[in-house]
Amino acid sequence: MTTHLYLASILHFTQQSNHPEDDYTYIHDGSMVTRNGKIIATGERKNIENQYLDVVIHDFSGQLIVPGFIDSHLHFPQTEMLASFGEQLLDWLEKYTFPTERKFAEPEYAAHIADIFLRQLYRHGTTSAMVYSSVHQCAADALFAAAQRHNMLLIAGKVCMDRHCPTWLQDTPKKAQIESAELIDRWHKKDRLLYAITPRFAPTSSPEQLHLLGELAQQYPDVYIQTHLNENLHEIAWVNSLFPKHNGYLDVYDKFNMLRPKAVFGHCIHMQEHEWQRMAQSGASIAFCPTSNLFLGSGLFDLKTAEKYNIPVALATDVGAGTSFSMLRTLGEAYKVGQLRGDQLQPLHGLYLMTQGAAIAHGLADSIGNLNPGTDADFVVLNPNFDELTTLRFEQHNDVQDIIFALSMLADDRAISATYIAGEPVYQTHTE
């Protein structure tokens, strides 16, 4: 087994924290050791370097190693419709999303886009993601197969919807349950792959479909659930008209046995007080999608209230309503949302929401989200000085919090020197 030694500054969060901006580990002249896809040591270069002599050395001096980014909500079939002009949520779905997703009935096309989608994640430093596929079972198969080739920790699921969408995108209640169960049996816990039961959102699933998906969730308590919640005011009014006997949007999922740990709800912008309270009791978590929320004009997420109720929150791009695969740029948009709400998001707090905080939200902190010994060697090498402007920016200001903040505003894929999954490079620009 080959041992690898990486020389760089090291930044990560070793444990769960309510104040990650003050509770982090930073080693300026650091090193990290990996073997057989696992991290076996991190520390000061002078302390680590002499302990491991028979190693392959990767010298990233002057750069920064952080845990691989975790994107907790995005749509792989929407890769090609990124940055489509105009519309709010419901019209945007009709005009752009549904026609694009129709193409994924073809297995070869789905496989083609799956490869592009994963390459975009890797070149932006994302090593794990929670992904919506299309309604087609073959598209989910293509995505899982592509991720498996890179030993990626991926959570994904086939979208289920049997109404209020074009007939050529509809499944049926029973078909959604059967095909989801087949995908669970085929992919869940195969290598590092995990499955998420995925009703698109309550309006596109009939009560019968939600009932059968809830049955599936009870049958497989260790699978994930992902869907959308309280994103748009018109959407909420629609849900209330479709489910008049329920006490709000969250109650729909609750009554159909889909509100529990390992359930991740995207957006959660327009929450009622009783919904905050119920979600806190349930053990579910929230995917905060600032870029998408601003792009579609949906609203401003209330991070402070979510944290007041101790609801786990993870940052997410929500591609394709989100306009970038970059989690760093998504962090910048989260900061802007906080500014508009009068709640300042500290840069390392934001980094926590896309690394250790996200891993904790998904129950995966033993595997990803940090650089602790024993975890999988999923990590990113950041080059803060990736162009003339950033080199100028960091000449006088190079505190690690300032570096992360500036990168959240200025970075793109050029800031990523290398992305490693299970100790193997999946993207690399650095010449050693």
C-alpha positions in Angstrom: 0.0 0.0 0.0 1.5 3.3 -1.1 1.6 6.1 1.5 1.1 9.7 0.3 2.3 12.8 2.1 0.7 16.2 1.2 2.4 19.4 2.2 0.2 22.5 2.5 -1.7 24.6 5.0 -4.5 22.5 6.6 -8.0 23.8 7.5 -10.9 21.8 8.8 -13.4 21.3 11.6 -12.7 18.3 13.7 -16.1 18.0 15.5 -19.7 19.3 15.7 -19.8 23.0 16.7 -22.4 25.7 17.3 -19.7 28.3 16.7 -17.4 26.9 14.0 -16.0 30.4 13.2 -14.2 30.0 16.6 -13.8 26.3 16.7 -11.6 25.1 13.8 -8.2 23.6 13.2 -5.7 25.6 11.1 -2.1 24.5 10.6 -0.1 27.0 8.5 2.9 24.7 7.7 1.0 21.5 7.7 1.0 18.0 6.3 -1.5 15.2 5.8 -0.8 11.5 5.3 -3.1 9.1 3.4 -3.0 5.4 2.7 -5.4 3.1 1.0 -8.0 5.9 0.5 -8.0 7.0 4.1 -6.5 9.8 6.1 -4.1 8.5 8.6 -2.5 11.6 10.1 -2.6 15.4 9.9 -0.4 17.9 11.8 2.5 20.2 11.7 4.9 19.4 8.9 7.9 19.3 11.2 6.1 16.6 13.4 4.7 14.5 10.6 7.3 14.6 7.8 9.9 12.5 9.7 7.5 9.9 10.8 6.7 8.7 7.3 9.8 8.2 5.2 8.7 5.8 2.5 6.1 8.0 1.0 5.1 9.7 -2.3 5.3 13.5 -1.6 2.8 16.0 -3.0 4.1 19.5 -2.5 1.3 22.0 -2.4 3.2 24.5 -0.2 1.6 27.9 -0.2 -1.8 26.4 -0.8 -4.6 25.2 1.4 -6.1 21.7 1.9 -9.7 21.6 3.1 -12.2 18.7 3.2 -14.0 18.0 0.0 -17.1 20.1 -0.4 -20.5 18.6 0.1 -23.3 19.9 -2.1 -26.6 18.9 -0.4 -29.2 19.7 -3.1 -28.8 19.8 -6.9 -30.4 18.4 -10.0 -28.2 16.5 -12.5 -30.6 16.6 -15.4 -30.6 20.4 -15.2 -26.8 20.7 -16.0 -27.4 21.9 -19.6 -30.1 24.5 -18.7 -27.9 26.4 -16.3 -28.5 30.2 -16.4 -31.8 30.1 -18.3 -33.4 33.5 -18.3 -36.3 34.7 -16.2 -39.3 33.2 -14.5 -40.1 32.2 -10.9 -40.3 28.7 -9.6 -43.5 27.2 -11.1 -43.2 28.8 -14.5 -39.5 28.0 -14.6 -40.3 24.3 -14.1 -42.8 24.4 -17.0 -40.7 26.4 -19.4 -37.2 24.9 -18.8 -37.0 22.0 -16.4 -39.6 19.6 -17.7 -38.7 19.8 -21.4 -35.0 19.3 -20.5 -35.6 16.3 -18.3 -37.6 14.6 -21.0 -34.3 13.8 -22.8 -33.2 11.6 -19.9 -35.5 8.8 -21.0 -32.5 7.8 -23.3 -29.9 5.9 -21.3 -27.0 7.0 -23.6 -27.9 10.6 -23.2 -28.3 10.3 -19.4 -24.9 8.7 -19.2 -23.3 11.4 -21.3 -24.7 14.2 -19.1 -23.8 12.3 -15.9 -20.1 12.3 -16.9 -20.2 16.0 -17.6 -22.1 16.7 -14.4 -19.5 14.8 -12.2 -16.6 16.5 -14.0 -18.1 19.9 -13.1 -18.4 18.9 -9.5 -14.8 17.7 -9.3 -13.4 20.8 -11.0 -15.2 23.0 -8.4 -14.0 20.9 -5.4 -17.2 19.0 -4.7 -16.5 15.4 -3.6 -20.0 14.4 -2.3 -23.4 15.5 -3.3 -27.1 14.8 -2.7 -28.6 14.7 -6.2 -32.0 14.6 -7.9 -32.1 12.6 -11.0 -35.1 12.6 -13.5 -38.2 10.5 -13.3 -36.5 7.9 -15.5 -35.0 4.9 -13.7 -32.2 4.6 -16.4 -31.0 8.1 -15.6 -30.5 7.3 -12.0 -28.7 4.1 -13.0 -26.4 6.2 -15.2 -25.6 8.7 -12.5 -24.8 6.0 -9.9 -22.6 4.0 -12.3 -20.6 7.2 -13.2 -20.1 8.0 -9.5 -19.1 4.4 -8.7 -16.3 4.6 -11.2 -14.7 7.2 -9.1 -15.5 5.6 -5.7 -17.6 8.8 -4.9 -19.8 9.1 -1.9 -23.0 10.1 -3.7 -26.6 10.2 -2.4 -29.1 10.3 -5.2 -32.6 9.2 -6.2 -35.1 8.9 -9.1 -37.6 11.8 -9.0 -41.2 10.6 -8.5 -44.2 12.6 -9.8 -47.5 11.4 -11.1 -49.5 14.6 -11.6 -49.3 18.3 -12.5 -46.4 17.7 -14.9 -46.4 16.7 -18.6 -47.8 13.2 -19.2 -44.4 12.2 -20.8 -42.7 12.8 -17.4 -45.3 11.1 -15.2 -44.9 7.8 -13.4 -47.7 6.2 -11.3 -47.9 5.7 -7.6 -47.0 2.0 -7.9 -44.3 2.4 -10.5 -42.6 5.1 -8.4 -42.5 2.7 -5.4 -41.4 -0.3 -7.4 -38.7 1.5 -9.4 -37.4 3.3 -6.3 -37.2 -0.1 -4.4 -35.3 -1.6 -7.3 -32.8 1.2 -7.3 -32.4 0.9 -3.5 -31.6 -2.8 -3.9 -29.3 -2.1 -6.8 -27.3 0.8 -5.5 -27.8 1.7 -1.8 -24.7 1.0 0.2 -22.9 -0.4 -2.9 -19.4 0.9 -2.4 -19.9 4.5 -1.2 -23.3 5.0 -2.9 -26.5 5.9 -1.0 -30.1 6.2 -2.1 -32.6 9.0 -1.5 -36.4 8.5 -2.0 -37.2 11.6 -4.1 -40.7 12.9 -4.5 -40.0 16.1 -6.5 -42.4 18.2 -4.3 -45.8 17.6 -2.9 -47.8 19.2 -5.8 -46.4 16.7 -8.3 -47.2 13.6 -6.2 -50.7 12.4 -5.6 -51.7 11.4 -2.1 -51.5 7.8 -3.3 -48.0 8.2 -4.5 -46.9 9.9 -1.3 -48.5 7.1 0.7 -46.5 4.5 -1.2 -43.3 6.4 -1.0 -43.9 6.8 2.8 -44.3 3.0 3.0 -41.0 2.6 1.2 -39.4 5.0 3.7 -40.6 2.9 6.6 -39.5 -0.3 4.9 -36.0 1.2 4.4 -35.3 3.3 7.4 -31.6 3.8 6.5 -32.2 5.4 3.1 -32.4 9.1 2.7 -35.4 11.2 1.7 -35.1 14.5 -0.3 -37.7 16.9 -1.6 -38.6 20.6 -1.6 -40.4 22.6 1.0 -41.7 26.2 1.4 -39.6 27.6 -1.5 -42.1 29.9 -3.1 -45.3 31.7 -1.9 -47.3 30.6 -4.9 -46.1 27.0 -4.4 -47.2 27.1 -0.8 -50.7 28.4 -1.7 -50.9 25.6 -4.3 -50.0 22.9 -1.7 -52.6 24.3 0.7 -55.2 24.0 -2.0 -54.2 20.5 -2.9 -54.0 19.2 0.7 -56.6 21.3 2.6 -56.8 18.9 5.5 -53.1 19.3 6.3 -51.7 21.9 8.7 -49.3 23.4 6.1 -46.7 22.2 3.7 -44.5 20.3 6.1 -47.4 18.5 7.6 -48.0 16.8 4.2 -44.7 15.1 4.3 -45.2 14.4 8.0 -48.5 12.6 7.6 -47.0 10.5 4.8 -44.1 9.3 7.0 -41.4 11.2 5.3 -40.3 13.5 8.1 -37.5 11.9 10.0 -33.7 11.7 10.4 -32.0 11.4 7.0 -34.8 13.5 5.4 -33.4 16.7 3.7 -35.7 19.5 2.7 -34.6 22.0 0.2 -35.1 25.7 0.7 -37.5 26.1 3.7 -37.7 29.9 3.2 -41.3 30.6 4.2 -41.7 28.5 7.4 -44.4 28.8 10.0 -43.5 28.7 13.7 -45.1 25.3 14.2 -43.1 24.0 11.2 -39.8 25.0 12.7 -40.8 23.3 15.9 -41.9 20.1 14.2 -38.8 19.9 12.0 -36.6 20.3 15.1 -38.4 17.4 16.8 -38.1 15.2 13.7 -34.3 15.1 13.2 -34.7 16.2 9.6 -32.3 18.7 8.0 -32.4 21.7 5.6 -30.5 22.4 2.4 -29.9 26.1 2.2 -29.7 27.1 -1.5 -28.9 30.9 -1.6 -28.0 31.2 -5.3 -31.2 29.5 -6.4 -33.3 31.5 -4.0 -32.0 34.8 -5.3 -32.1 33.7 -8.9 -35.7 32.7 -8.8 -36.7 35.5 -6.5 -38.0 33.0 -3.9 -36.9 34.7 -0.7 -34.2 34.8 1.9 -33.6 31.8 4.1 -33.6 32.4 7.9 -30.4 30.6 9.0 -30.5 32.1 12.5 -33.9 30.7 13.3 -32.9 27.2 11.9 -29.9 27.3 14.2 -32.0 28.6 17.1 -34.0 25.4 16.8 -30.9 23.2 16.4 -32.0 22.1 13.0 -29.0 20.8 10.9 -28.4 23.0 7.9 -26.2 22.2 4.9 -25.2 24.6 2.0 -26.2 23.6 -1.6 -25.9 25.0 -5.1 -29.3 23.8 -6.4 -28.0 23.6 -10.0 -29.8 24.4 -12.3 -31.8 27.2 -10.7 -28.5 27.8 -8.9 -26.2 29.3 -11.4 -22.8 27.8 -10.4 -21.3 24.5 -9.4 -18.9 26.3 -7.2 -19.6 25.9 -3.5 -17.3 28.7 -2.8 -19.4 31.1 -4.8 -22.5 29.6 -3.2 -21.0 30.6 0.2 -20.6 34.1 -1.2 -24.3 34.2 -2.0 -25.2 32.9 1.4 -23.3 35.8 2.9 -25.4 38.2 0.8 -28.6 36.6 1.9 -27.4 37.1 5.5 -26.6 40.7 4.8 -30.1 41.3 3.4 -31.6 39.7 6.6 -29.3 41.7 8.9 -27.5 38.5 10.0 -23.8 38.3 9.1 -22.6 34.9 8.1 -18.9 34.4 9.1 -16.8 32.9 6.4 -15.7 29.9 8.4 -19.2 29.3 9.6 -20.2 29.1 5.9 -17.3 26.7 5.2 -18.5 24.5 8.0 -22.0 24.3 6.4 -20.4 22.7 3.2 -18.0 20.4 5.0 -18.3 19.1 8.6 -21.8 20.6 9.2 -23.2 19.0 6.0 -21.6 15.7 7.0 -23.2 15.9 10.4 -26.6 16.8 8.9 -26.4 13.6 6.8 -25.0 11.4 9.5 -21.7 10.9 7.6 -19.1 12.7 9.7 -17.3 9.4 10.3 -16.5 9.3 6.6 -16.5 12.8 5.1 -16.5 16.5 6.0 -13.3 16.7 7.9 -9.7 15.6 7.8 -9.7 13.5 10.9 -7.6 10.3 10.9 -9.8 7.3 9.8 -12.0 9.3 7.5 -12.1 8.9 3.7 -9.4 10.9 1.9 -11.9 13.2 0.2 -10.2 16.7 0.1 -9.6 19.8 -2.0 -6.4 21.8 -2.6 -7.2 25.5 -2.9 -4.9 28.0 -4.5 -5.8 31.4 -3.2 -3.4 33.1 -5.6 -4.9 31.8 -8.7 -4.7 35.0 -10.8 -3.3 38.5 -10.7 -6.2 40.0 -8.8 -6.2 37.4 -6.0 -2.4 37.6 -5.7 -2.8 41.3 -5.2 -5.7 40.8 -2.8 -3.7 38.4 -0.5 -0.4 40.3 -0.5 -1.3 42.1 2.8 -4.3 40.2 4.0 -3.7 36.5 4.5 -5.6 35.5 7.6 -7.4 32.2 6.9 -10.8 33.6 7.6 -10.1 36.5 5.2 -8.9 34.0 2.6 -12.1 32.0 2.7 -14.2 35.1 2.6 -12.4 36.6 -0.4 -12.5 33.2 -2.2 -16.3 33.1 -1.7 -16.5 36.4 -3.6 -13.7 35.9 -6.2 -13.1 32.2 -6.7 -14.1 30.0 -9.6 -12.8 26.7 -10.7 -9.3 28.3 -11.2 -9.0 28.3 -7.4 -9.1 24.5 -7.3 -5.6 23.0 -7.8 -6.7 19.4 -7.1 -9.7 17.4 -6.0 -9.2 14.0 -4.4 -11.8 11.3 -3.8 -10.8 8.3 -1.6 -7.2 9.4 -2.0 -7.3 9.5 -5.9 -7.1 12.6 -7.9 -10.3 13.2 -10.0 -9.3 16.7 -11.0 -5.9 18.3 -11.0 -4.2 21.4 -12.5 -1.1 21.5 -10.3 2.1 20.3 -11.8 4.3 18.7 -9.2 
